[in-house]
């Protein structure tokens, strides 16, 4: 089957050819002979009942500094001119992100959009794990400094982070008696009106924060991201080092617990974060780790993804 694919993403000219998952998905699609277009969320519009995108044809290439050759912009009707839309732009998970999801949701029944935008907007990566309280660390979501302080007093050593952040930005570890607690809560409160997420610190993070990739609810492999010395965060955006990792029995149990819900929600490509035996995040917006998984284990998640897409079509 020759597919026509529109990819809603950040600028393709700026991707890291060695680490970007969207690039890997496009490269695999191109190798299959699929036709590719790319556009950014601000090129998306709804006009008189039609979902439109001002998109560019694209050929990806593993060339440093020139990862793609793009054509002139054309108007695509996403209901009739393409078979698949990939919603792959990075957060922030703000109103612009939610609006793009609402617009793409209008394609339901006409064009396959992955991940399902209705459920992407209803499955924030730090909120979806709350459906599985037995496999997550002690967690509080609150805005009140008094509530957050009570949580810190109970668990002594905690992590504070923005509820809709990504890439390890704004993540702080606060131990018992840390005098920065009030200032950090005030900083979060001044930045936006959202609650804050607090979790008990997991010492097992020193051994790594495992990224497990799931396709249609089934695990395909994992990498371990080890934080730099003296760093709490293991995200590769902030210097975490990826290494090969196997799926442990507890990893498989976590995947078995959440997999049916991911499949039901149409969240086909998902990356979950696991520290020790605890699930910390479920990433369905633009999860990373596909290239690292292939490099370390040989598992070609991009090909598995497109096989799944063809099955769904």
Rosetta blueprint (number, residue, H / E / L):
1 X L
2 X L
3 X L
4 X E
5 X E
6 X E
7 X E
8 X E
9 X L
10 X L
11 X L
12 X H
13 X H
14 X H
15 X L
16 X L
17 X L
18 X L
19 X L
20 X L
21 X H
22 X H
23 X H
24 X H
25 X H
26 X H
27 X H
28 X H
29 X H
30 X H
31 X H
32 X L
33 X L
34 X L
35 X E
36 X E
37 X E
38 X E
39 X E
40 X L
41 X H
42 X H
43 X H
44 X E
45 X E
46 X E
47 X E
48 X L
49 X L
50 X E
51 X E
52 X E
53 X E
54 X E
55 X E
56 X E
57 X E
58 X E
59 X E
60 X E
61 X L
62 X L
63 X L
64 X L
65 X L
66 X L
67 X L
68 X E
69 X E
70 X E
71 X E
72 X E
73 X E
74 X E
75 X E
76 X E
77 X E
78 X L
79 X L
80 X L
81 X L
82 X L
83 X L
84 X E
85 X E
86 X E
87 X E
88 X L
89 X L
90 X L
91 X L
92 X L
93 X L
94 X L
95 X H
96 X H
97 X H
98 X H
99 X H
100 X H
101 X H
102 X H
103 X H
104 X H
105 X H
106 X L
107 X L
108 X L
109 X L
110 X L
111 X L
112 X E
113 X E
114 X E
115 X L
116 X L
117 X H
118 X H
119 X H
120 X H
121 X H
122 X L
123 X L
124 X L
125 X L
126 X L
127 X L
128 X H
129 X H
130 X H
131 X H
132 X H
133 X H
134 X H
135 X H
136 X E
137 X L
138 X L
139 X E
140 X E
141 X E
142 X E
143 X L
144 X L
145 X H
146 X H
147 X H
148 X H
149 X H
150 X H
151 X H
152 X H
153 X H
154 X H
155 X H
156 X L
157 X L
158 X E
159 X E
160 X E
161 X E
162 X E
163 X L
164 X L
165 X L
166 X L
167 X L
168 X L
169 X L
170 X L
171 X L
172 X E
173 X E
174 X E
175 X L
176 X L
177 X L
178 X L
179 X L
180 X L
181 X H
182 X H
183 X H
184 X H
185 X H
186 X H
187 X H
188 X H
189 X H
190 X H
191 X H
192 X L
193 X L
194 X L
195 X L
196 X E
197 X E
198 X E
199 X E
200 X E
201 X L
202 X L
203 X H
204 X H
205 X H
206 X H
207 X H
208 X L
209 X E
210 X E
211 X E
212 X E
213 X E
214 X E
215 X E
216 X L
217 X L
218 X E
219 X E
220 X E
221 X E
222 X E
223 X E
224 X E
225 X E
226 X E
227 X L
228 X L
229 X L
230 X L
231 X L
232 X L
233 X L
234 X L
235 X L
236 X H
237 X H
238 X H
239 X L
240 X L
241 X E
242 X E
243 X E
244 X E
245 X E
246 X L
247 X L
248 X L
249 X H
250 X H
251 X H
252 X H
253 X H
254 X H
255 X H
256 X H
257 X H
258 X H
259 X H
260 X H
261 X H
262 X H
263 X H
264 X H
265 X L
266 X L
267 X L
268 X L
269 X E
270 X E
271 X E
272 X E
273 X E
274 X E
275 X E
276 X L
277 X L
278 X E
279 X E
280 X E
281 X E
282 X E
283 X E
284 X L
285 X L
286 X L
287 X L
288 X L
289 X L
290 X H
291 X H
292 X H
293 X H
294 X H
295 X H
296 X H
297 X H
298 X L
299 X L
300 X L
301 X H
302 X H
303 X H
304 X H
305 X H
306 X H
307 X H
308 X H
309 X H
310 X H
311 X H
312 X H
313 X L
